[in-house]
Structure formats: structure tokens, C-alpha cells
């Protein structure tokens, strides 16, 4: 009886320990070298993303259980083979060639044969392979894996030129990782110097390495733009609008308003074309076999509304940024006026013009007096 009670308590304790463990372990086969190895992933239900930055980075991560404050989901995004060093997002690891036109041999050649035959590639692989690949992974190790995944994709012409969306995707997430490190004094103290040294060392063999947030964001834009122009990845108007608006958001994060507006207008153009097609579809006679079904028409209308809602959301963000910028410039202009001690409108306008303020700011701070019309002289 006592043995059964003891066994029951041990089992209960084990179950409790497993339920509190945020990690899941799984044995998988590497899709490149075929070797079996263990991978870990986080229990996604324990972590909830809240809020979004301009470029859609989650602003905060809510942990649903105590003791998880030092577990960061972004660190465990990539899976990595310890035998051939193949690295990619966990969601794509077991079937990285799904929906692609590339043969497995090409991927093996880029990863395994290149590593064996090209000393330059071997050096990059070795430098970007983390010493820790388990629950103890750090932000530094995560940076290594993001960079390694990007580098490996660029070794395959198909992913570099025909299906480059994942390079953009990983570069954007790498930028988010750099931003997290920059925002934390502890992470900066722990990793900033070693990341800088890593980037400088790898750059000898990979000159285009994205070594900070800005360069990673610009790489994301480069390969997202290439996705729009040189591939068949984007197969619907809604997917195009989503990607175009993401590019616009990244430009907003870089404070490059002109390019952000250009991509916002491109999204509007896609929606205008989509709505024209919707109107044409409604005019098709009911007995015409080309007439979309009621369900298809309803879905098209819903898609149009969704795309317009996303566009207006980005437009609203852009308007807020523009207004904040104008308010800051107005405050700065008023400080200049107060410091100079000028009072007359003409003198104020000249002062601000000499200080290179924009005309719209000058007109806000010191509007020109309205000229009296003919009848004004008789009042």
C-alpha cells in the first residue's frame, strides 16, 4: 500500500513538473542530411503577444505562468541541425521545400557540399553555429541562428532570386531581435560586444551581413520588394496588399515617409483594381458560367473591406506621425523665436526661414497678415 502511494506521489510530481516545463522535446530527422536529433520548442499557449510596433513586432509578451520571465519565444524561433548545420524556422524545418520547385539535391549541395568544399562558407557556418542549442539558448545564440538561416538561403539561387520571401521574413525578425537587445541594459551588457565582434569577423566572408537593426530592416525591404517583382509567391490581391503594407510599415519605422507613402498608394491601387473587378463580376449575367457564386461574391466583398481597413490603419499611423513631427517642429520654432527675442511677424518669418524651417511651419507659427481687399479701405 505504501509503495503504491509513493508511486502515485512520484507520478503526480512528475506530471506537475512536466506541466510547468515550457519546453517540448521532439526527435526529428534533418531534411538535409537525414540524421535524427532532438529539437525543442516552446508551448505557445503559455505566451501571448500583445500590441504591435510600426513594423508589426510584438510590443510585449504576456507569460501565462510564473517563472517564465526569462524565457523569450523569439530566441527559440529557429531549428538547427547539429550534424550538417541546416537552420530554418521551426514551422518549416521538417519540410523546407514544400510548395517550391527546388529539388532536395540542390539544398544538400548548398549546405553539405559547400561546407566541405568552400573554406569561406565553412568559416561562416562555424562562426554562426551556437555553442548552446537547448533551453539555455541566449539572445546571442539566436542572433547566430537567424544570421545562419539567412546566409544559407542566400546560397541557394532559387531562394535568393525566385522565392526570397523567407530571407525578408528572417531579416525582419532579426531586426526585432536587435531591437530587443538595444532596449535592454542587461541584454546589451551581456551580448552587445560579442555580437559586434561576431559581425565584424563574419563580414570578411559575408560583406552584406545585416549587423544591426537598421541593416536588417533594409535587407527585409530588399527581399520583400524582390518578392513582389520577381516571384509568383504572391498569388492574391490580399496577399499583395499585406506585403506592400508591411513594406510601408518598415519604411515608417525607418522614418522614411516618402517611401512609406509610395507603398501605401500602391496598396490603394491594388484595392481599386480589385473593386473594379468586383463591379464587373456583379454585372455578369446570371446565366453566364463565368458568373461567380453568391458565396464567392460575398467573400470578395469581405476581402475588399478587410484590405481597405488595413490601408486606413496604416494611413492613420502615418497621419499621427506627421502630426507629431509637425508639433515638434512648431515647438522648436517657438523656442527659436523666444531665444531670438523677435516680435514682428516679418522678422519672425525671416528668422525661421534662415533656420531652414519648412514654409508650412512658418505659416503656422507666424501667419502672414491678410491683405485688405478694395472694400477694406473704407471700413
C-alpha positions as CSV (number, residue, x, y, z in Angstrom):
1,X,0.0,0.0,0.0
2,X,2.8,2.4,0.9
3,X,4.6,1.5,-2.3
4,X,1.5,2.4,-4.3
5,X,1.1,5.7,-2.5
6,X,4.8,6.5,-3.1
7,X,4.5,5.6,-6.8
8,X,1.3,7.8,-7.1
9,X,3.0,10.8,-5.5
10,X,6.1,10.4,-7.7
11,X,3.9,10.2,-10.8
12,X,1.9,13.3,-9.7
13,X,5.1,15.2,-9.0
14,X,6.4,14.2,-12.4
15,X,3.2,15.3,-14.2
16,X,3.3,18.6,-12.3
17,X,6.9,19.2,-13.3
18,X,6.1,18.4,-17.0
19,X,3.1,20.7,-17.0
20,X,5.3,23.6,-15.6
21,X,8.0,23.0,-18.2
22,X,7.6,25.5,-21.0
23,X,9.5,23.3,-23.5
24,X,8.5,20.3,-25.6
25,X,11.2,17.9,-26.9
26,X,10.9,16.0,-30.2
27,X,13.1,13.7,-32.1
28,X,13.1,14.7,-35.8
29,X,15.0,13.8,-39.0
30,X,17.1,16.6,-40.6
31,X,15.6,17.2,-44.1
32,X,19.1,17.8,-45.5
33,X,21.4,15.2,-44.0
34,X,18.8,12.7,-42.7
35,X,20.3,12.4,-39.3
36,X,17.9,12.0,-36.3
37,X,18.3,14.5,-33.5
38,X,16.4,16.2,-30.7
39,X,14.7,19.6,-31.1
40,X,12.9,21.8,-28.6
41,X,10.0,24.1,-28.9
42,X,8.0,26.3,-26.6
43,X,4.5,25.6,-25.5
44,X,2.9,28.5,-27.5
45,X,-0.2,28.6,-25.2
46,X,2.0,29.9,-22.3
47,X,2.9,33.1,-24.3
48,X,0.6,35.7,-25.6
49,X,1.7,38.6,-27.9
50,X,0.2,42.0,-27.0
51,X,0.4,45.2,-29.1
52,X,2.3,45.8,-32.3
53,X,5.1,48.2,-33.2
54,X,5.1,50.0,-36.6
55,X,6.7,47.1,-38.3
56,X,4.4,44.6,-36.6
57,X,6.9,43.5,-33.9
58,X,5.0,42.3,-30.8
59,X,5.4,45.0,-28.2
60,X,5.1,42.8,-25.1
61,X,4.8,39.1,-24.4
62,X,2.4,38.0,-21.7
63,X,3.5,34.9,-19.8
64,X,0.6,32.9,-18.5
65,X,2.5,31.2,-15.7
66,X,5.0,32.4,-13.1
67,X,8.7,31.6,-13.6
68,X,8.7,32.3,-17.3
69,X,10.0,35.9,-17.3
70,X,13.5,34.8,-18.5
71,X,12.1,32.6,-21.4
72,X,11.9,34.6,-24.6
73,X,9.9,33.0,-27.5
74,X,11.9,34.9,-30.2
75,X,15.1,33.1,-29.1
76,X,13.6,29.7,-30.0
77,X,12.2,30.6,-33.4
78,X,14.8,28.7,-35.4
79,X,15.6,25.0,-35.5
80,X,19.2,23.9,-36.2
81,X,20.7,20.5,-37.2
82,X,23.8,19.8,-35.1
83,X,25.2,17.5,-37.8
84,X,25.1,19.5,-41.1
85,X,24.2,22.9,-39.6
86,X,21.0,23.3,-41.6
87,X,18.9,26.1,-40.0
88,X,15.4,27.4,-40.7
89,X,12.2,28.4,-38.9
90,X,10.7,25.6,-36.8
91,X,7.5,25.8,-38.8
92,X,9.4,24.9,-42.0
93,X,12.1,22.7,-40.7
94,X,10.7,19.2,-41.4
95,X,9.6,20.2,-45.0
96,X,11.6,23.2,-46.1
97,X,10.9,22.6,-49.8
98,X,7.1,22.4,-49.5
99,X,5.4,24.4,-52.3
100,X,8.7,25.1,-54.0
101,X,10.2,23.9,-57.4
102,X,13.6,23.0,-56.0
103,X,15.0,19.5,-55.7
104,X,16.4,18.3,-52.4
105,X,19.8,17.7,-54.0
106,X,20.2,21.4,-54.6
107,X,19.6,22.2,-50.9
108,X,22.1,19.4,-49.9
109,X,24.6,20.8,-52.3
110,X,24.3,24.3,-50.9
111,X,24.5,23.1,-47.2
112,X,26.7,20.0,-47.0
113,X,28.9,20.1,-50.1
114,X,29.5,23.8,-49.9
115,X,30.6,23.4,-46.3
116,X,33.1,20.7,-47.2
117,X,34.5,22.3,-50.3
118,X,34.4,26.1,-49.7
119,X,36.6,27.3,-46.8
120,X,34.9,30.7,-46.8
121,X,31.4,29.1,-46.4
122,X,32.8,26.7,-43.8
123,X,34.1,29.7,-41.7
124,X,30.7,31.5,-41.8
125,X,28.9,28.3,-40.8
126,X,31.4,27.7,-37.9
127,X,31.1,31.2,-36.6
128,X,27.3,31.3,-36.7
129,X,26.8,27.9,-35.1
130,X,25.9,28.4,-31.5
131,X,27.7,26.7,-28.6
132,X,24.4,26.4,-26.8
133,X,21.4,24.8,-28.5
134,X,19.0,23.9,-25.8
135,X,16.9,25.6,-23.1
136,X,19.9,27.7,-22.2
137,X,19.9,29.5,-25.6
138,X,20.6,33.2,-25.3
139,X,19.8,36.2,-27.5
140,X,23.4,36.0,-28.8
141,X,22.8,32.4,-29.9
142,X,19.5,33.4,-31.5
143,X,21.3,36.2,-33.5
144,X,23.7,33.5,-34.7
145,X,20.9,31.2,-35.9
146,X,18.9,34.0,-37.6
147,X,22.1,35.0,-39.5
148,X,22.9,31.4,-40.4
149,X,19.4,30.8,-41.7
150,X,19.6,34.0,-43.9
151,X,23.1,33.1,-45.1
152,X,22.1,29.5,-46.1
153,X,19.1,30.7,-48.0
154,X,21.3,33.1,-50.0
155,X,23.5,30.2,-51.0
156,X,20.6,28.8,-53.0
157,X,19.8,30.7,-56.2
158,X,16.1,29.6,-56.0
159,X,15.6,31.2,-52.6
160,X,17.8,34.2,-53.4
161,X,16.0,35.2,-56.7
162,X,12.8,33.2,-57.2
163,X,11.4,32.7,-53.7
164,X,13.1,35.3,-51.5
165,X,10.3,36.0,-49.1
166,X,11.8,33.9,-46.2
167,X,15.0,36.0,-46.4
168,X,12.9,39.1,-45.9
169,X,10.9,37.4,-43.2
170,X,14.0,36.3,-41.2
171,X,15.7,39.6,-41.7
172,X,12.7,41.4,-40.2
173,X,12.7,39.1,-37.2
174,X,16.4,39.6,-36.8
175,X,15.8,43.4,-36.7
176,X,13.3,42.7,-33.9
177,X,15.9,40.7,-32.0
178,X,18.4,43.5,-32.3
179,X,15.8,46.0,-31.1
180,X,15.1,43.9,-28.0
181,X,18.8,43.8,-27.2
182,X,19.1,47.5,-27.7
183,X,16.2,48.2,-25.4
184,X,17.5,46.1,-22.5
185,X,20.5,47.3,-20.4
186,X,21.1,43.7,-19.3
187,X,21.0,42.2,-22.8
188,X,23.3,45.0,-24.1
189,X,25.7,44.3,-21.3
190,X,25.6,40.6,-21.9
191,X,25.7,40.5,-25.7
192,X,26.3,43.8,-27.5
193,X,30.1,43.5,-27.6
194,X,30.1,39.8,-28.6
195,X,27.5,40.5,-31.4
196,X,29.6,43.4,-32.7
197,X,32.7,41.2,-32.7
198,X,30.8,38.3,-34.4
199,X,29.5,40.6,-37.2
200,X,32.9,42.1,-37.8
201,X,34.5,38.7,-38.0
202,X,31.9,37.2,-40.3
203,X,31.9,40.3,-42.6
204,X,35.3,39.2,-44.0
205,X,33.5,36.3,-45.7
206,X,29.9,37.8,-45.9
207,X,30.2,41.5,-46.7
208,X,26.4,42.0,-46.8
209,X,25.8,40.6,-43.3
210,X,23.0,42.6,-41.5
211,X,24.8,43.5,-38.3
212,X,22.3,45.9,-36.6
213,X,18.6,46.7,-36.6
214,X,18.7,49.2,-39.5
215,X,20.6,47.0,-41.9
216,X,18.3,44.1,-41.0
217,X,15.2,46.2,-41.8
218,X,16.7,47.3,-45.1
219,X,17.5,43.7,-46.0
220,X,13.9,42.8,-45.2
221,X,12.7,45.6,-47.5
222,X,15.1,44.5,-50.3
223,X,13.9,40.9,-50.3
224,X,10.2,41.7,-49.8
225,X,10.4,44.1,-52.8
226,X,12.1,41.3,-54.8
227,X,9.2,39.0,-53.8
228,X,6.7,41.5,-55.3
229,X,8.5,41.9,-58.6
230,X,10.4,38.6,-59.4
231,X,8.3,35.8,-58.0
232,X,5.0,34.0,-58.0
233,X,4.8,33.8,-54.3
234,X,2.1,36.4,-54.0
235,X,-0.9,34.8,-55.6
236,X,-3.8,37.0,-54.5
237,X,-4.6,40.7,-54.2
238,X,-5.0,40.4,-50.4
239,X,-1.5,38.8,-50.1
240,X,0.0,41.6,-52.2
241,X,-1.7,44.3,-50.1
242,X,-0.5,42.6,-46.9
243,X,3.1,42.6,-48.1
244,X,3.0,46.1,-49.6
245,X,1.6,47.5,-46.3
246,X,4.3,45.6,-44.4
247,X,7.0,47.3,-46.5
248,X,5.2,50.6,-45.9
249,X,5.3,50.0,-42.2
250,X,9.0,49.1,-42.2
251,X,9.7,52.4,-44.0
252,X,7.7,54.2,-41.3
253,X,9.9,52.5,-38.7
254,X,12.9,53.8,-40.6
255,X,11.3,57.3,-40.6
256,X,11.3,57.4,-44.4
257,X,7.8,58.9,-45.0
258,X,8.1,59.3,-48.8
259,X,8.8,55.6,-49.4
260,X,6.1,54.7,-46.9
261,X,3.6,56.8,-48.7
262,X,4.6,55.3,-52.1
263,X,3.8,51.8,-50.9
264,X,0.6,52.9,-49.2
265,X,-0.5,54.3,-52.5
266,X,0.4,51.0,-54.2
267,X,-1.8,49.2,-51.8
268,X,-4.7,51.6,-52.6
269,X,-4.1,50.9,-56.4
270,X,-4.4,47.1,-55.8
271,X,-7.6,47.6,-53.9
272,X,-9.0,50.0,-56.6
273,X,-8.3,47.3,-59.3
274,X,-9.8,44.6,-57.1
275,X,-13.0,46.6,-56.6
276,X,-13.3,47.3,-60.4
277,X,-13.1,43.5,-60.9
278,X,-15.8,43.1,-58.3
279,X,-18.1,45.5,-60.1
280,X,-17.5,43.7,-63.4
281,X,-18.3,40.4,-61.7
282,X,-21.6,41.8,-60.4
283,X,-22.6,42.9,-63.9
284,X,-22.1,39.4,-65.4
285,X,-25.5,37.9,-66.4
286,X,-26.8,35.2,-64.0
287,X,-26.9,32.5,-66.7
288,X,-23.2,33.2,-67.7
289,X,-21.0,30.3,-66.4
290,X,-18.3,32.9,-65.6
291,X,-20.6,34.5,-63.0
292,X,-19.1,34.0,-59.5
293,X,-21.3,32.3,-57.0
294,X,-23.1,34.2,-54.3
295,X,-20.6,32.8,-51.8
296,X,-17.6,33.9,-53.9
297,X,-19.1,37.4,-54.4
298,X,-19.6,37.7,-50.6
299,X,-16.0,36.6,-50.0
300,X,-14.7,39.2,-52.5
301,X,-16.7,41.9,-50.8
302,X,-15.3,40.9,-47.4
303,X,-11.8,40.8,-48.8
304,X,-12.2,44.3,-50.2
305,X,-13.4,45.6,-46.8
306,X,-10.5,43.9,-45.0
307,X,-7.9,45.4,-47.4
308,X,-9.3,48.9,-47.1
309,X,-9.4,48.6,-43.3
310,X,-5.7,47.6,-43.2
311,X,-4.9,50.6,-45.5
312,X,-6.7,53.0,-43.3
313,X,-4.9,51.7,-40.3
314,X,-1.5,52.4,-41.9
315,X,-2.8,55.8,-43.1
316,X,-3.9,56.6,-39.6
317,X,-0.4,55.8,-38.2
318,X,1.1,57.9,-40.9
319,X,-1.1,60.9,-40.1
320,X,-0.3,60.6,-36.4
321,X,3.5,60.5,-37.2
322,X,3.1,63.5,-39.4
323,X,1.2,65.5,-36.8
324,X,3.7,64.6,-34.1
325,X,6.5,65.7,-36.3
326,X,4.8,69.0,-37.0
327,X,4.0,69.6,-33.3
328,X,7.7,69.0,-32.5
329,X,8.8,71.4,-35.3
330,X,6.3,74.1,-34.1
331,X,7.7,73.8,-30.5
332,X,11.3,74.1,-31.9
333,X,10.3,77.1,-33.9
334,X,8.8,78.8,-30.9
335,X,11.9,78.2,-28.9
336,X,14.0,79.9,-31.6
337,X,11.7,82.9,-31.6
338,X,11.8,83.2,-27.8
339,X,15.6,82.9,-27.8
340,X,16.0,85.5,-30.5
341,X,13.5,87.9,-28.8
342,X,11.9,89.0,-32.1
343,X,8.3,90.2,-32.1
344,X,7.3,91.4,-35.5
345,X,5.8,88.9,-38.0
346,X,8.2,89.7,-40.8
347,X,11.2,89.4,-38.5
348,X,9.9,86.1,-37.2
349,X,9.4,84.7,-40.7
350,X,12.8,85.7,-41.8
351,X,14.4,84.2,-38.7
352,X,12.6,80.8,-39.2
353,X,13.5,80.9,-42.9
354,X,17.1,81.4,-42.1
355,X,16.9,78.5,-39.7
356,X,15.6,76.3,-42.6
357,X,12.1,75.7,-41.2
358,X,9.6,74.5,-43.7
359,X,7.1,77.0,-45.1
360,X,4.1,75.2,-43.5
361,X,5.7,75.5,-40.1
362,X,6.5,79.2,-40.6
363,X,2.9,79.8,-41.7
364,X,1.6,78.0,-38.6
365,X,3.8,80.0,-36.2
366,X,3.8,83.4,-37.9
367,X,1.0,83.6,-40.5
368,X,1.2,86.5,-42.8
369,X,-1.5,89.2,-42.2
370,X,-4.3,89.0,-44.7
371,X,-4.2,91.7,-47.3
372,X,-7.1,94.1,-47.2
373,X,-9.4,94.0,-50.3
374,X,-10.7,97.0,-52.0
375,X,-13.6,97.4,-49.6
376,X,-11.3,97.0,-46.6
377,X,-10.0,100.5,-47.1
378,X,-13.4,102.0,-46.5
379,X,-14.1,100.2,-43.2
